[in-house]
Amino acid sequence: MRNFIQPGKVITAVAPSGGVVSGGFYKIGAFFGIATTTKAVGENFELDISGGVYELPKTSAEGWAFGDTIYATSGGLMTTVSSGNTKVGTAAAIAANPSGSGLVKLNNNF
């Protein structure tokens, strides 16, 4: 195919206000994923949108069951609360209440 550009597992994006930190979760427009490098605001960086499993910061006072639907808050915390948040994946393991992080299988098909 002459029009094929790339597999689309990692895309180049522009770092938003505050920049990006390698391993951090970011939502930019309709895309969300994990930054592969640390970059300052306005710099190009690679955003992994492949949908892997990542350990991400979560709302501490919340327990997760395996398979719970996970949402991202505007502040980048993962939660099971849907209202006002963006659906991003599924809990890949049980997470205790309280705990600062949980395993999330990101789903780039939402």
URSUL-V718958 format. One record per residue. N is the residue number from 1. RES is the residue in one small letter. PHI is phi in whole degrees, 0 to 359 (999 if undefined). Layout:
<<N & RES & PHI> <N & RES & PHI>>
This chain:
<<1 & m & 999> <2 & r & 286> <3 & n & 266> <4 & f & 289> <5 & i & 256> <6 & q & 195> <7 & p & 295> <8 & g & 86> <9 & k & 278> <10 & v & 226> <11 & i & 236> <12 & t & 272> <13 & a & 228> <14 & v & 258> <15 & a & 299> <16 & p & 283> <17 & s & 310> <18 & g & 92> <19 & g & 74> <20 & v & 228> <21 & v & 242> <22 & s & 308> <23 & g & 90> <24 & g & 276> <25 & f & 274> <26 & y & 221> <27 & k & 245> <28 & i & 233> <29 & g & 62> <30 & a & 273> <31 & f & 273> <32 & f & 215> <33 & g & 175> <34 & i & 245> <35 & a & 291> <36 & t & 268> <37 & t & 216> <38 & t & 261> <39 & k & 218> <40 & a & 280> <41 & v & 309> <42 & g & 87> <43 & e & 274> <44 & n & 287> <45 & f & 213> <46 & e & 263> <47 & l & 252> <48 & d & 282> <49 & i & 247> <50 & s & 288> <51 & g & 88> <52 & g & 285> <53 & v & 261> <54 & y & 227> <55 & e & 273> <56 & l & 232> <57 & p & 294> <58 & k & 230> <59 & t & 297> <60 & s & 299> <61 & a & 276> <62 & e & 206> <63 & g & 265> <64 & w & 242> <65 & a & 262> <66 & f & 304> <67 & g & 91> <68 & d & 300> <69 & t & 286> <70 & i & 245> <71 & y & 238> <72 & a & 253> <73 & t & 280> <74 & s & 296> <75 & g & 272> <76 & g & 89> <77 & l & 275> <78 & m & 271> <79 & t & 206> <80 & t & 264> <81 & v & 277> <82 & s & 277> <83 & s & 301> <84 & g & 77> <85 & n & 242> <86 & t & 255> <87 & k & 293> <88 & v & 231> <89 & g & 174> <90 & t & 223> <91 & a & 295> <92 & a & 268> <93 & a & 197> <94 & i & 293> <95 & a & 234> <96 & a & 285> <97 & n & 246> <98 & p & 270> <99 & s & 197> <100 & g & 270> <101 & s & 210> <102 & g & 209> <103 & l & 272> <104 & v & 236> <105 & k & 272> <106 & l & 291> <107 & n & 238> <108 & n & 284> <109 & n & 265> <110 & f & 286>>
